[in-house]
């Protein structure tokens, strides 16, 4: 899994179905859900190609397929949105560099590092946004779907940092302590499962935080 897909998952996705027209923020989020789901599917295509190619032949064939597919998907994304997904572009660059090393040296360990390098780089970027710029990255991504205090956005941003660090470490643990087929399956199913578990837990946290923020307002009105 590529962690930039977390953005498309939309942390509020599990309660978008409760959106009502009288709540314009949530209603707009509901209207965008179909587009996000399609984007999420496109984002996962390279992993599906990699998974299929691996079990069709081997890790080297799968690496070559991944290196061919990811730039194509990046071009398709740009044609659809006229925007360059910077995290996807970084992921593509890592695949091309580490994939080339894997094929030239016939050593899959270079490819094993790709998810970890990407997730840890994102963790550093999110952590840096706590101190650089007007808003942390988590707020920039989700402020149209949730209303939180500044300290809550900071806390949420740190939660993302921890998640990225942990998932990068888990990837290395699986890669170097289990068989190659197990790592390939983990790359698709394991990371996907961890991501959605994270989304669910974070959705619960967001819901509780927003309810706490609403409580003082209700007390004031009464």
RAKABEL-V482904 format. One line per field, one symbol per residue. ss: DSSP state (h for helix, s for strand, l for the rest). phi: phi as a letter, one per 20 degrees, with the letter a starting at -180 (. if undefined). psi: psi as a letter, one per 30 degrees, with the letter a starting at -180 (. if undefined). Layout:
ss->???
phi->???
psi->???
//
This chain:
ss->llllhhhhhlhhhhhhhhlllllhhhhhhhhlhhhhhhhhhhhhhhhhhhhhhhhhllhhhhhhhhhhhhhhhhhhhhhhhllllhhhhhhhhhhhhhhhhhhhhlllhhhhhhhhhhhhhhhhhhhhhlllllllhhhhhhlllllllhhhhhhhhhhhhhhhhhhhhhhhhhhhhllhhhhhhhhhhhhhhhhhhhhhhhhhhhhhhhhhhhhhhhhhhl
phi->.efffgffflgegfdffefcgfdffffffffefffffffffffeggffffffffefcafffffffffeffffffffgfffdlceffffffffffffffffffffelcffffgfgffgfffffgfffffffddnfbfggfffcffdbdcffffffffffffgfffffffffgffffdccfggfffffgeefffffffffffffffffffffffffggffffff
psi->kkfffeeffjegefgffgklefieeeeeeeefeeeeeeeeeeefeeeeeeeeeefedaeeeeeeeeeeeeeeeeeeeeeefgkjjeeeeeeeeeeeeeeeeeeefhjffeeefeeeeeeeeeeeeeeefffklfkleeeeegfffkjllefeeeeeeeeeeeeeeeeeeeeeeeegflleeeeeeeeeeeeeeeeeeeeeeeeeeeeeeeeeefeeeeeee.
//
